[in-house]
Amino acid sequence: MKLLPLSLIVVTALSASQGAVAAAAVAAPPAQRSISVTHEPLVMRLSKDEFRIAFGVNGEHCGANGGTGLIQYRVDWKTPDGTTRTERKHVSFTVSPLATRTIAVDRQYFDTAEGQHMTDVVKVHIDAITCVGSDSRAEQTARL
């Protein structure tokens, strides 16, 4: 068995713990800097195949002077004959200075025959939210 002096053990342990803390700080972005939605997307029917999809955005960490962002999402929808589709969409938003929340509303048509069917939105999946504060070039991205 090999014996090591106590001072060498302490120096090695401190070096390893400082390296682990530095690596963790680089690898994981701070949780308080994330951007998120305030609730599930709200789907409003305007006609047989026209919808508005509203997103509430918690933008308090987008930037002290406001910022702009993009929500990438997917919509699962179906027609009365059972045809189902998934479409990828995106909508932009702006967070005003000193505001902590905003909304983004997207207008979409979902049909296979231009207004001939009563389509239904089954589910809206948010894939990512990106925000760039106007006071910095740092981009905040939340993958959901």
N, C-alpha and C positions, 0 to 999 in steps of 0.2 A: 504494500500500500504506500502511495506517495503522499507526503504531507506538504501542504501549501501554507505559506505564511498568511496570517489573517489580513494583513494590509493588502496583499495581492487579491484576495477574495473580494474585499470591499471595493477596490478600484474596478475590478472586472464586473461586479454586480452593478455598480453605478453606471458604468459605460454602457452595459447592455440595456439597462432600464431607460436611460436617456435616448438611446437609439430606437428602442421600441416606441417610446412616446413620440419621437419625431416622425417615425414611420407611420404611426396611427394618425397623426395630425395631417400628414400629406395624403394618406389613402382615403380617409373618410371626410367628406365635406361637413361643415358644421350643420347640425340638424336645424338650428334656428334660422338658417339662411334659405330653407326650402320654400318653394312656392306651391300652392295647392288650390284645389277648388273648395268652395265653402259647403257644397252639397252635391247630390247627384244631378246630372244635367236635366233640365226641364224641357220636355218635348210638347210643343203646341201645334195642333192641327189647324191649318187655315183653309184647306179645301181637301178634295179627295186624295191628292198626292203632294200637296205643298205643306211644309212644316217649318217651324222656327225651333231651333235648339238653343237654349240659353244656358250659359255657364256662369256661375258666380266664382270670382277669382279672389283669393286671399293674396293681395299684392303688397303686404306690408314690408316684405323683404326684397321687393323688386328694385327699390332705390329710394333714397330720401327725397330726391327731386323727381320722382315718377319714373316711368319707363314704358317700354313696349314689349309685347310678347306674342307667342303663338301657341295655340292648343291644337295638338294633333290627335284626331279621334277616328273611331270606326263606328259605323251605323249598321246594325243588322235590321233588315226590313223584309216584309213579305206581302204578297198579293193574295187575293181570295182563293185563287186556284192552287195555292201552296208553294208557288215559286218564292224562294228566299235568296236574298243577295246580301253581301257585305260590301260597303263602300268606305274607302278611306277619305277623310276630309280634314280640313284645317280652317281655323278662324283666328284672326288677330285681335288683340286687345291693347288698350292703353290704360295705364295706371296714372292718374293725375297726381301732381305734387301734393304731398301731405295727406293723400288718401290711403286707406289701408285695404280697401276693397273696390272691385269694379265688376262689370258684367260684360260678357261677350255674347252676341246673338248671331247665329248663322241661319241663313235662309236656304232651304234645300227642297228639291223635288225628288221623290223616289217613286218611279213607275217604269214599267216595261213598255207602255203604249201611250204615252203623253196624255194623261188625264182620263184614261179609259177605265181605270181600276180604283177601288178604294184601298189604298195601301196602308199598312200599319208598321210603325217603327217598333221593333221588338226590344232592342237594347242599344244603348250608346256606351261605348268603351273608350275611356280616355287613355291614350298611349303615352303622351308626353306633354309637358307644359314648359315653355321656355320663356324667360324674361330677361331683358337687358335694361339695366337702369340707366337713366340719362346722365347720372352723375359718375358713371364708370363704364368701362368697356367689359367688365366682368359679366359673364352670362350665367344665369341660374337655370338649371334644368332639373325637372322632376320627372322621373320615369315611373309610371303607375302600372 
